[in-house]
């Protein structure tokens, strides 16, 4: 059984021009802006990213993330450019199973910064955090089968394709990938 305490709240993961840190109340405007910009691309895959997403939605998400972080149930990070401080997207671990020492890894990148390798860099940071800080032994990446960019990201970080699981994601079939500590590239 995992006896290691949950990671502390004031944490930053720095790697290759990115800073990943837990969401803060001051991130509401930046999150709202990034989501609004990304409805056409991110919204195609993630239903929370929609044209009516407002500042109140961003604020509620951040409150939820902060509560979930402190409870140890979910570890959500904003992804920021270290040079400019601009919010690039988000990523994190959810659906944590303490008994099985597993969690799901998710990520998104704002539309203007897609296709720059940000998702893969961030996913590696989050996975390392999960393996090292949360003592996970398995991380799953669950992706809609036709989300080719997200599937390529999973493959870039070294995740193994396990198959298509019927009705696995939002009552739709999903491609399931997994990472173990030795899989990271």
C-alpha positions in Angstrom: 0.0 0.0 0.0 1.2 3.5 -0.8 2.2 5.2 2.4 3.9 8.2 0.7 1.9 11.5 1.3 0.3 13.3 -1.6 2.5 15.9 -3.3 2.5 19.4 -1.8 0.5 22.1 -3.4 3.3 24.6 -4.3 4.9 22.6 -7.0 6.3 23.5 -10.4 7.6 21.1 -13.1 10.1 22.7 -15.4 11.2 21.1 -18.7 12.3 22.3 -22.1 10.7 25.8 -22.1 7.6 24.7 -20.2 6.4 25.3 -16.6 3.6 23.1 -15.3 2.0 24.1 -12.1 -1.2 23.6 -10.3 -4.0 25.9 -11.4 -4.3 29.1 -9.4 -7.2 31.5 -8.9 -5.3 34.2 -10.9 -5.4 31.9 -14.0 -9.1 32.4 -14.7 -8.7 35.0 -17.5 -5.9 33.1 -19.2 -7.8 29.8 -19.1 -10.9 31.5 -20.4 -8.9 33.0 -23.3 -7.1 29.8 -24.2 -10.4 27.8 -24.2 -12.2 30.4 -26.2 -9.4 30.3 -28.8 -9.5 26.5 -29.0 -13.1 25.6 -29.5 -12.7 24.6 -33.1 -9.8 22.2 -32.3 -9.9 21.1 -28.7 -13.7 21.3 -28.6 -13.9 18.7 -31.2 -12.5 16.1 -28.7 -13.3 17.5 -25.3 -16.9 18.4 -24.6 -16.0 20.9 -21.8 -14.4 23.1 -24.5 -17.3 24.8 -26.1 -18.4 28.2 -27.4 -20.3 29.1 -24.2 -17.3 28.4 -21.9 -17.1 31.6 -19.8 -15.0 33.0 -17.0 -17.3 31.4 -14.4 -16.6 28.0 -16.0 -12.9 28.7 -15.8 -13.2 29.8 -12.1 -15.2 26.7 -11.2 -12.7 24.5 -12.9 -9.9 26.0 -10.9 -11.7 25.7 -7.6 -12.4 22.0 -8.5 -8.8 21.4 -9.4 -7.5 23.0 -6.2 -9.9 20.9 -4.1 -9.1 17.7 -6.0 -5.3 18.4 -5.6 -5.6 18.8 -1.9 -7.7 15.7 -1.6 -5.2 13.7 -3.7 -7.8 12.6 -6.2 -6.6 14.6 -9.2 -3.5 16.5 -10.1 -4.2 19.2 -12.8 -1.6 21.5 -14.1 -1.7 24.6 -16.2 1.0 24.5 -18.9 2.9 27.8 -19.3 5.7 29.1 -21.5 8.6 29.7 -19.2 9.8 32.7 -21.3 6.5 34.6 -21.8 4.3 33.2 -19.0 1.6 32.5 -21.6 -0.9 29.7 -20.8 -0.3 27.0 -23.4 -2.8 24.4 -22.2 -3.5 22.0 -19.5 -2.7 18.5 -18.4 -2.8 16.2 -15.5 -3.7 13.0 -13.8 -7.3 12.0 -13.0 -9.3 9.0 -12.0 -6.6 8.1 -9.5 -6.9 4.5 -8.1 -4.8 4.4 -5.0 -5.2 0.7 -4.5 -4.1 -0.2 -8.0 -1.6 2.7 -8.0 -2.9 3.9 -11.4 -4.4 7.1 -13.0 -5.4 8.5 -16.3 -3.3 11.2 -18.0 -4.9 13.9 -20.1 -3.6 17.0 -22.0 -4.8 19.7 -24.3 -2.9 22.6 -26.0 -4.4 25.9 -27.1 -5.0 26.1 -30.8 -2.4 28.7 -31.6 0.4 26.5 -30.1 -0.6 23.1 -31.4 1.8 21.0 -33.5 4.9 22.3 -31.5 5.5 19.2 -29.3 4.0 20.9 -26.2 1.6 18.1 -25.4 4.3 15.4 -25.5 6.7 17.4 -23.4 4.0 18.1 -20.9 2.7 14.5 -20.8 6.2 13.3 -20.0 6.5 15.8 -17.1 3.1 14.7 -15.8 3.9 11.0 -16.1 7.2 11.5 -14.3 5.4 13.3 -11.6 2.9 10.5 -11.3 5.5 7.8 -11.1 7.9 9.6 -8.8 5.7 11.7 -6.6 2.5 9.6 -6.5 4.2 6.2 -6.8 2.0 5.1 -9.7 2.8 1.9 -11.4 0.5 2.4 -14.4 -0.8 5.4 -16.3 -3.5 5.2 -18.9 -4.1 7.6 -21.8 -7.7 7.2 -23.1 -8.2 8.8 -26.5 -11.0 8.9 -29.1 -9.8 6.6 -32.0 -10.0 9.4 -34.6 -8.1 11.9 -32.5 -4.9 11.2 -34.4 -2.9 14.1 -32.9 -3.6 12.9 -29.3 -2.8 9.3 -30.3 0.6 10.4 -31.9 1.3 12.2 -28.6 0.7 9.1 -26.6 3.1 7.2 -28.9 5.7 9.9 -28.8 5.9 9.6 -25.0 6.4 5.9 -25.2 2.9 4.7 -24.3 1.9 1.2 -25.5 -1.3 0.8 -27.5 -3.5 -1.8 -25.9 -6.5 -1.7 -28.1 -9.9 -0.2 -28.7 -12.2 -0.4 -25.7 -15.9 -0.3 -26.5 -17.9 2.5 -24.8 -14.8 3.5 -22.7 -15.0 7.3 -23.1 -18.2 9.2 -22.9 -20.1 6.1 -24.1 -17.9 6.0 -27.2 -15.2 3.6 -28.2 -11.7 4.7 -27.1 -8.1 3.9 -27.9 -6.3 2.8 -24.7 -2.6 3.4 -24.2 -0.6 2.6 -21.1 2.6 3.8 -19.6 4.8 2.1 -16.9 7.8 3.8 -15.3 10.3 2.3 -17.8 8.3 3.3 -20.9 9.0 7.0 -20.8 11.1 8.3 -23.7 
